[in-house]
């Protein structure tokens, strides 16, 4: 222990004598270890930290689907859930969950939030205890109990001040007062690693909450046998595995079949899967892409760490050559080889820990940025961030492991080399290249191989960054088919205060009429679904004359074509710049009166898909599945509009679309779109304030969620955000790798020039001019750059193929990205060679010949 302490003290003194080297080494390691710590914090928070605190391996998600080929998944009825909960031969317990949005707040401060409706045993099955208060009772979770109690999330409690009297206080949910009976534990999200609900409500409030968001007059009572609305999560009996449970499922399936109403068709089966970490869905979801992305991020961060270690290994090899005489003296006076290796490893570990500490600070800043980005994105979608992305004890431990790995990678080889010193040669040696070093041996010297490896890996990261950057550019420059410039949008949700449909429609049309009358407004309209709004709704349409699917044949293909659909008022299309190509727009009567004849508008793509051999205008179409609210199933096509994109990820251009009149397909959540006669940002900013004031004059209690320019709404699109985030993250990797490679090339060439000063002096004394010396250094650097770029291009093409599934409209062998990455790296490497070569031309032959 004393020896180690002495080595540490000596390491500090030695590194303090070389502040330039020490600072460069610490900065290099800080960048590399910081990137790795930040990525591991992200992966740890999203993928590694368990969602379910108690024996997570026993918990499964339960799904039901038709046995036939179309795999028609649906949720469970309350009766089916009770049967699953009683299936103790497989499950020790089962809980029911449904998801909804609700208006949450106090007094007038109401916002839309994400909520879970759960059975009384939900928290018990998850294995958590309340941070304050209690959880639900069996009576509160009984269908239609309507006992207004809620459990708040820990984050909501903290945002409301974290007061000790929070439990027992009142919050309004959809305009109704509810008593807070408990607070969920900190960090508990329910069933998602990324998003968390604001509130948990008992199933006894299901009918009341869901009816506020229902577009029909049908009350979604849990006691109705065909109200398939519950998701089921179960805990396996101790000792029961997923495979053994699947073998026992047919018995449970027969019990569920016996519970089906007489008019039910098709035989169903149960499926068990591990709970999804990210998806809240009624169907099983594969999350392989997330695993690939996480592996890719870790791999890229690892490559940055490897490049940094190669760089430092080169620096330590050069430093070891300069300290060869010191090591020889130490060995000559009795030091063992192990003592020399240990001393150099301690020096390397000291550098690594210093770099790791600085890297943690960089990692903290990076994760704070990511956490803020996630929070902003999710809040725009009415979710809260569940994941904790800041470094914790696990991240600290892994960061220290990175330091140890880095120490071994960059210190071990130079330390072993220094310990094998030739005492006679090193004690007598003069500074300079070894006399017997040949041209090829010098070209493929270990330090040159290391720097070529750095350049090769850097090129791969630059190319990967180029692919994602090109995808982000294409995503931002897509042909939208509409014009967001000069448009202000206002999101409103009348379900937040449980507003009756008639009253909500009256207030909605009052806002449209007022907005349309404002100075400078060209058009104003309402829609229930806006492009790039992070939500997609739609239905299948088919020609009215088409034969319906054969009843009782579950294997029959589903007829119709899926189209993204929205209910609108007449001025909406003009407000966003969508053009009516043929036919007419909706009339005011069709949009305001529910009993008006059924009509619709199709976009060009939908029209050609449904009627490939005739004009769709004037034809009749119908829903494949008739609307449950009694809306017309048969509709006349009265107009054709141009195709326009709904989201970044629309494939093959814009998605198919159709529109219906607002009264025909009512929804409490709407968007008011207002087009002005200017797109000047300052003028729009002033117009936004005026619009806000005028709408409040019309309706002081208007449930406004957000008001912003349409162009800004596009920037908040989750798909576009993901593409841009990929470009930013890989761009950071690429820039760091490029900087490290340039530093490595410059360091090696500068060291080589310093070591060859005597040789250069002799050449110049014998008649070589400055251009010959410059060419000598640059030629070797250019050849090494060419070798590294060639190897990097081949490796980049292989990596591009691995990334192909994650690229947005970019070829995995994109020649532009290859050319830019190769050219950028070549230029940077040659510049790094140029500076030492230029310095070599200024060597004074007389001074060089006297160099000792």
N, C-alpha and C positions, 0 to 999 in steps of 0.2 A: 504493500500500500504506500509505503514511504517512497519507493521508486517511482510509482505512478504519479504521486504528488510532485515529485521532483521533475518528472517528465512534463507535467502540465505547466509548471512554472517556467521551465526552459522553453516550452513551446510558445508561451506568451511573450517571453523576451525575444525569441527568434523572429516571431511574426511581427513584433513591434519594430524591429530593425528594418523591415521591408514593408512600409505602409502602403506603397503603391500596389505591390503584389497582393497583400492581404486584402485591401479594399476591393480589388478586382475579383479575387477569389470569392469573397463574401457576397458581392453583388451577383456574381454568376450563380452561386448556390441559392441565394435568396430568390432569384427569378425562378429557378428550376424547382426548388422545394416548395416555394409559394404556390406555383401552378399545381403541383401534385397535391398539396394540402387542400387547396380550394376544390379541386375536382373530387378528392376523396370525401370532403365534407358534403359535397353535393350528392355523391353516390350513397354515402352513409345515411344522409337525411332522407333520401327518396327510396333507396333500394334495400339497404341493409338493416336499418332500425326496424324492429318488429312493430306492426300496426296493432296487433292484438297482444296485450301485455302478458296474458296468462296462457301458457301451453298452446301457442299458436298453431303447432303442427296438428292439433286435433280438430281445428275449425275448418269447415268446408262450406262452400256455397252450393245451394241446391237449385237445379233448374228442371223444367219440364218441357218436353218437345214431342212432336209427333214422331212415331217410329218410322214413318215413311220418309221418302227421299227429300221432301222439301224442308224438313226440320223446322216446322212452325213452332217457334218458342213463344211462350206466354208466361205471365206471372201466376201466382197462386191465389185462390180464393181463401177467405178466412177459415172456411170449413176444412179445406185441404191443409192449411197450415196447422190447425189443431190436430189433424190426423198425423202429420209428420212429427209434431211435438210428442205425440204419444207412441211413436215407433221406437221404443226403448231397446229393441233387439239390435238397433244400429246406432241410434243417437241417444246420448245422455240428456240432451236438451236441444231445443230449436227455438229461434227467435224470428220475428217478422219485422220487416223494415219497409217503409215507403219513403219517397223523396218528394219534396215540393218546395215551392217558393212562397214566401209570405211577407206581408208588410210588418216590420218590427220596429218598435220605438216607444217613446214616451211623448205625450202631448202632440205637438205638430211635427216633431223630429222623427219622421218615419222613413225608413229605407227598405228596399227589397232585400231579403236575405234567404239563404239556403237553410232548410230545416229537415230533420228526420222525424218521421212518425214511427214509433217503435212499440213493441209489446213490453209488458211489465218486466220480463226477464232479460231484456237486451243487455243491460250493464252487467248483470250477474254473469251471463254467458261470456261476455268479453273479459271478465275478471278484474273490474275496476271498482274503486270506492269513490264516493263523492268528495270533492275538495271542500265542500260545505253543504249543509242541508242533507237531503235524502233523494232517492230515486223514486220511480213510479210504483204504485201498488197495483194489485190485480184488478181492483175495482175501477181505478182510474183508466186502465187500459182496455176495459170491456167495451165492445162495439157500442157506439152511440151513448156512452156514459156522459159525454159532454161536460166533464169536470175540468174547468179551465186552469190547468197547472202546466208548468214548463220547467225543464232543466236547461240552464244556460251553459254555453261553452265557457271555458276559463278565459279565453281571449276577450269575449264579449264582456265578462265581468270586469276584467282589467280596463277595457276601454271606457267603461262606465264608472271608473274611479276606484274599483276594487273595495268598495265600502263594506264593512262588516254587516250592515243591515240590508245588503242586497237580497239575501234570501228572505222571503216574506214580502218583498216589494212587488210592484205591479208593472208589467210591460203589456203594451197593446200588440196583439197579433191579429192582422187583418181587421183592425179597428175595434176589436173586443179586448177587454181587460183580462189578463191571465196572471196568476200568482207564481212567482219564482219559488220553487220548493227545493232546488238544489243547484249545484255547480259541478260540472264534469271536471275530472282531474286535468292538470296542466299537460298539454301535449297529446291528449286523447282526441282522436279525430273520428272515431267510429270505425269506418271500413275503408278509408282511403289514406294513402301516404302523402297526398298532395293537398287535398281540399278538406275542409272541415265545416260542419254545419254551425250556424249561429245558435240554434236552439234544437232541443229534443222535445217532442210532444208525445203524449200517450196515444195509442191507437184509438182510444175512446173519443178523440177529437178528429178522427179521420174524415168523417162525412162533412163536418163543419169546415175544415180547412180546404179539402180538395174541391168542394162545391164552389168555393170562391174563385177557383181557377178553371172551373169546368166551362166549356163553351156550349153546353146543352142544359136543358131544363131537367135532366134526369139526376136524381139525388144519388150519389155514389155510396150507397149504404153497404157496409161490410157484410151484413147478413144476407145480401143477395147472392145466390149461388153462382151467378155468372160474373160477379164483380172481381175479375182477376187483376188484382192490383198490388199484391204483396210479394216482396222478395224474401226468400228464406235463407237464413244462415244457421248452420247446425254444428254441434260439437259431438264428435264421435265418442262412442263408449271407450273407456280405457282398454287398450289391447286390440281395438278394431282398427285396421288399416284401411286406406282408401280402396285398395284392391279387394279386400275381404268384404268391405261394405258394398261394393258394386255387385258382388255375387248374391247379396241378400235383397237387392232392390226390387226384383220382380214381385215379391210378396207385398211390399208397400205399394207398388204400382197397381196391383189388383184392388187394394183397399181404396185408392184414390179413384179408380175407374168406377167403383160401386157408388161413389159419392156424386158422380156427374149427373147433371139434369138429363131427362129423357131425350131431348133433342140434340144432345152433343154428338159429334161425329169424330171418327178417327181414334185410333189407339195411341196412348201417350206413354212415354217412358221418362224415368228420372235420370239426371246426370249430376255427378258430383265433381267439383273442381276446387282447387285452392282459391281462396278469395283473391280477387284482382287488387293490385296495389294502387291502380290509378283509375280504372274504369268503374263508373257507377252505371250498370247496365242490366237489362233484363235478359241478356243472352251471354253465354260464355265468351270471353275475349282472350285472344292470344296476345301476350305482352312480349313476344320475342323481340320485336323491334326495340323496345325499351332496354332489354338486356344487351342487344347489339350496340345501341348508342352508348350505354354505360361502359361496355368493354372498349368501345372505340375511344371514348374520352380518356379512360384510364391508360389505354395504349398510347395515345397522343401525348398525354402528360408524361408517361414513362419515357417516350422518345426524347422529350425536352430534357428530362433528367439525365438520360444517357448522353445527349449531346453536351450538356454542361459538364458531366463527369469526364468525357473524352477531352474536353477543353482543359479542364483542370489537370488531368493526367499529363497532357502535353506541357502545361505550365510547370508541373512538378518535375517532369523529366528534365526540362531545361534548367530548372532551379537545382535539381540534383546534380546535373553536370557541373554547374557553377560551384556546388558545395562538395565536389568529389574529393578535393584535397582535405576539407574538414572531416569528411567521413573516414578518409584514409588515416588521418592523424588519430581519430578516436579509436579506430580498430588497432592501430599500432601501439597505443598506450594501454590496451587491455580490454577494451569494450568488446562484448560478444556480438555476433551478427543479430541475435534476437533483440539485444538492447538497442541496436541501431534501427531495426525494423519497428520496434515498439515506439521509439521516440518519434519516428516519422509518421507512424499511424496516429499517435496522440496529436501531433501537429495537424494531421488531416481531420481528425475528429473535432478538434477545436475549431477549425475552419467550418466544418459541416454544421456544428451546433450553432455557431454564430450566424451562418447562412440560414439555418433552420428557424432560428428566432426571428430574423428579419423576414423570412418567408412566411411565417405565421401571421405577421402583421399584414403582409401583402395578401395572404389568403383570406384574412378577416375582411379586408377592404373589398376583395373580389366577391366574397360571399354576401357581404352587406349589399353590394350592387345587385347580385342575382336575387337576393331575398326581396329587395325593394322592387325589382322588375317583376318577379312572380306576384308579389302582393298587389302591385298596381294592375297587372293583367287580370288577376282573379277577382279583384274588387270590381272591375268593370263588368264582370260576369256574375256578380253577386255572390261570390264565394270568399271564404277566408283561407289563408295559407295554413296548412296543418304542419308541414314539414319544418323542422328546425335545421337551418343550413349553416349555422355558426359553429366554429370548432368546439368540441367537447373533449372529455377525457379520452375517448377512443381516438379522435383525430389527433390529439396531442401525442398519444402513444404511437400512432402510425407515422406521424411526422418525425418522431425520434428514430423510428425504424428506417425512414427515408434517409435520415442523417447517417445511420450506420451503413446502409447499403451504399450511399454515396461515398462514404469514407473508403470502403473496400474497393469500389470501382475506380476511384481516382488516386488513391494513396498506396494500395497494396503493391502494384507493379513497380512504381518508382522506388518504393521502400525496399523491395527485394533486389532491385537492380543496384541500389546504393549499397546494400549490405554485401554484395558480391564484388566489392572494389578490389582492383589489382594495386596492392600497396605500393610496390616499387614504381609502377607506371604513374599512378595518381600523385604520389609524392614528388615525382620529378616532372610531371607533365606540364606543358605550356598550354595556354588557351588556344584553341583552334580545333578544326576538324581532325579526326584521326587520320593519320597519314595514309593508311591502307584503304580508306573508304573509296570505293569506286562510284562511277556515275549512277549505275542502277541500284547499288546498295544505298547510296545517298537518296535517290528518288523514292525508294520503298523503305526508308528508315521508319522505325516505329512511330515517331512523332508525325511523319508525313502521312502514314497510313491512317493514323487517328484523325488527322484533320480532314483527309478525304472522306472518311466515314462520317464526320460531322456534316460536311457539305452534302453528302448523299442523303442523309436523314433530313437535313434542313430543306432540301429540294422537295422531298415527299410531303413535308408539312406545308410548304408554300403552295404546292400544287393542290393539296386538299383544301386549303384556305381559299384558293382561287375558284375551285369548283363551287363551294358554298357561297362565295361572294358573287359569282356569276348567277347562281340561282336566286340570290336576294335581289340582284339588279333586275332579273327577268320578272320576279314576283312583283316588284314595285313598278314595272313598266308594262304590265299586261294591258291588253285592250279590254276595257271594262264593259263597253257597250252602253254606258251611261256617263253623265258628266257631274262629278261631285263639286266642281268649282262653283262658288257663289251660293251654296246650299247650306242652310242651317237645319239641324234635326233636333227634335225634342222627344225624349222617351217618357211615356206616361204609363202608369199601371193602376187602373181603377179597382183592381182586386185588393190593393193594399188596405183599403178601408171597407172592403166587402160591399162595394157600390152595386146596387141592382142594375141589371142590364139596361133597362129603359133609361134610367137616370144617367148611366155612364155614356150611352149613345148620345143623349141630348147634350151633355157637357163636351163630348168629343167634337160634335159638329159645331158647337159654339166656338171652340178654339180654332177650327179650320176657317170658319167664316170671318173671325176677327183677324187672323193672320193674313188671309187673302186681301183684306181691305187696307192693310198697312201700306204707306208710301214706299215705292221702290220694289214691291213684291210682284213678281211675274206669275207665280203659280204656287199653290199650297194644297197639300193633300195628306191623307192618312193612309198608313199601311200597317198591317200586323206583322210583317216580316221584311226587314230592310237588308239589302246586300251588305256583306262584311260585318254583320251584327253579331257574329259568333253563335248564331242559332240557325238551324235548318229544319224546316217543317215541309211536309209534302204528302202527296197521295198518288195513287195509281189511277190513271184515266184510261178509258177505252172507248172506241166508237160505240154509240148507242145501239147500232144495228148488229154489233158483234155478238156471237153466241156466248152466253155465260159459261163459266167453268162448270163442269159436270159435278153436281152435288153428290157427296158420298164418295168421291174419288180423291183421296188425299194426295195421290201421286200426280194428279193433273197439274200441268204448269200454270202458274198464276198469270192470268191475262192482264193486259194493260201496260202502260208505260208510266214510270215514276216521274213526277214533276215537282219541283220546288214551288210551293203555292203561297200566296198571300192575299188577304182581303184588303181592298183599297177603296178610296173615294175617287171621283172623276179627276181631280187636279193632281193626283200623286205622280202619274207617269210624266206629265210635263215638268213637275218639280224636280225630278232627278234626271231629266233629259233622255228618257226612253221614248222612241218614236213609234207612233201608230202607223203601220205600213198599209194596212187595208182595213176596211170596215169602220166601225165606230167605237167610241169609248162608252163607258157605263153612263147611265143617266143618274141624276140626283135621286129620283124616285127609287131606282134599283138599289142604290147604295143606302138609302134610309129606311126602306120598307122591307121587312122580312118576308112578307107574302108576295113580293114581286116575282115574276117569272124567272126561272133559273137561266142565267147567262154566264159566259166566261170569256176571257181573253187568253189566247195562246201565243207563245213566242214562235218564231219561225221553225226552230228545231222541233218543238213539240208538235206543231201542225204537220210537218213533213213525216214525222215518225208515226203519227196516228193515221194520216191520210196520204200515203206515199203516191197514190195514183190520181188524186183529185184535190180540188181546192177545199181547204178546211173551213173557209168562211161560209157560214150558214148551216154547217153540219151540226149534228148533235153528238155530244159525248156524255159519258156517265162515269161515276166513281165505280171502281171495282168492288169496293165495300161501301154500301150506302152509309151516309153520315148518321150517327146515333142521335143527333139533335133534331132530326126531321127535316134538315135542309134538302133542297132538291137534289136528287141523285142524277137527274137528266138535265143537261144544260146546253143551250144553243151557243155556238161559237159566233160572237158578234164582231170580233176584231182580231187582228194579227199584229203583234209588236215585234221589234227587232230583238235578237238574242242579246242577253247581257249577263255578265258574270255575277254569281252569287258569293263566291269565295275564291281564295287563292288556289285551293286544291281542286277546283272544277277540272275534270279531265276532258280532253278533246275539246277545249273551248268552254263556252258557257254551258251550265247545266240547263236541262229542259225546264221551262217555267209555264205556269198558268196563273191567272188572276181571277178572283171572284169578287162580287160587290161586297162592301163591308157588312151590310146588314145580313147578307146571305151566309157569311162565315164569321160571325162575331167573335172577337177576342178582347178580353179586358186590358191586355197589354198592347199598346199601340205606339207608333212613331208618327210625329207630325213633321212633314218635310216642307220647307219653305225656300223657294228660289228667289233670289234678289237679282236686280239688274246690274250688279257689280260683283266682281270676285276679289276686289282689293281687301287684303287682310284687315286693315285698320277700319275700313267701312263696315266689313262684316262684324268686327268686334263691337262697333257701336250699335249695329243692327241687332246683335245678340242681346245686348242690354235692353234695348227698346222692346224687343219681342218678349223678353221675360216679364217686363213691367206690364205690357198690354195683356198678356195671358193671365196674369194675376188679377188684373182689373176685371176681366171676364169671370174668373173663377178663383177666388183667393185660396180655396182648398184643393187646387189642382194637384194631383199626385205626380209631380215631375221628378224623374229619377236623374236625368242628365240633359243638358243642352250644350251643343257644341257644333262646330262646322263639320260637314259630312266628310271632308278630306281628313280631318283629325280622327274621325271614327274609323276610317279605313286603316289608319296607322295603328289603331288599337286591335286590329283583327288578330286573333290568336294564331291563325295559320301563318300570316305574314310575320308575326312576332317570332314564331319558331324558326322560320327560314332566316330571318335577320340575326337571331341569337346564334344560330349555327355559324353564320358568316363571321360574327364578332368573335366567338370563342376560338374558331379555327384560325381566324386572322391573328389573334393574340398569340396562339401557338406558333404560327408561321413567322411572325415578326421577332418573337423571342429567339426562335431557332436561328433565324437569319443573323441577328445581332451576335449570338454566341458563335456562329460559324465564322463571321467576319473577324471577331476578336481572336478566335483560334488561328485563322489563317495569318492575320497580322502578327500575332505572337510568335508563331513558328518561323515565319519569314524574317522577322526582326531578330530572333535568336540565331537563325542560320547566318544572317549577315554578320552579327557580332562574332559568331564562332569562326567565320571565314575571313575575318578582317585581315589576318596575316597573309592568307592565300591571295586575297584581292590586291593587297599591296604589292606582292611579288608579281602578279600578272600585269599590274599597271607599270611597275618598274621595268618590266621586260618589253613594254611597248603597247600593251592593250589600252585602247582609249575608253572614254566613259560610256560610249554606246555599246561596246563589247561587254563591259561589266553589267550595264543595265539589262542587256539581252540575256546574259548568263542567269541572272536572278529571275527575270520575268518569264523566260522560256520554261524553266522548271515549274513555276507557279501556274502558267497557262496550261501545260500538259497535265498537271495534277488536277486542275479545275475541270479540264475536259474529261478526264477519267471519272471524276466524281459526278459530273453532270450526266454523263452517259449512263452510269450505274443508277443514278437517281431517277432518270427518265424511265428506265425499265421498271424499277421498283414502284414508281408513281402510277404507271399503267396498271400494275397488279392491285395497288391500293384503290385506285379508281373503280375497278370492278367490284371490290368489296364494299365500296360506298354507294354503288349504283342505286340501291333501293331507297336511299335517303336523299338523293339529289332531286332538285326541283327543275325539271325541263332543261337539264344539262347532261351532255354525254359524259360517261365516266372516263373517256379518253379525249376530253375537250382540248382541241389543239391550241386554242387561245390561252387557256390556263397553263398548258404545258410550256408554250412559248414564253409567256410572261414570267412564270416561275423560273424556267431555265435561264432566261435573259437576266432577270433580277439577281439571281444567285451568282451568275457568271460575272456580271458587272461589279457586284459587291466584292467578290473574291479577288478579281483582278485589281480592283482599287486597293484592297488590303495588301496585295503583292507589290503594287506600284510604289507605295510609300517607302518600304524598306529598300526596294531596288534603287529608288532615287537617292536614298541616303548612302547606298553603297558606292554610287558614282562620285560622292564627295569625299571618299577616303583619301587621306594624304599618304602616299607610298612610304615616305620616310618615317612617319609616325607609326604606320602599320608594321613596318619591319622591325621597329623597336618594341612592339607589343610583346609582353611577357605572359 
